Amino acid sequence: MGTIHPVAGRLPPWPPGAHPLLHRWQTGRVDPIICSAKGCRAEAKWQLRWNNPKLHTPDRRKIWLACDTHRTTLSDFLTARGFLRDVIPVAADTLDT
Ligand SMILES: [Zn+2]
């Protein structure tokens, strides 16, 4: 008796269509999410978050999108220059449509 269900009525922290990450896709083109590698039309599975200290303030993050194949290529490119900060699965915190 008197059991409380804290989950009921709980809302996501953002309203539908206002996912904060969507505002970061520079083009405003939301879907499909395509790999950023030149000439690649594959669906992106990964976000590579990077920063070039010569161009960007330390808290700035540029985002490249990568398919499974180019995740390695692009992250190697960024790592070699010391730019890479994070690699995050696209599906983890963004589009799930
Ligand atoms: Zn690709």
Residues whose N, C-alpha, C, O or C-beta is under 5 A from the ligand:
A	BS01	ZN	C35 A37 C40 A42 C67 H70
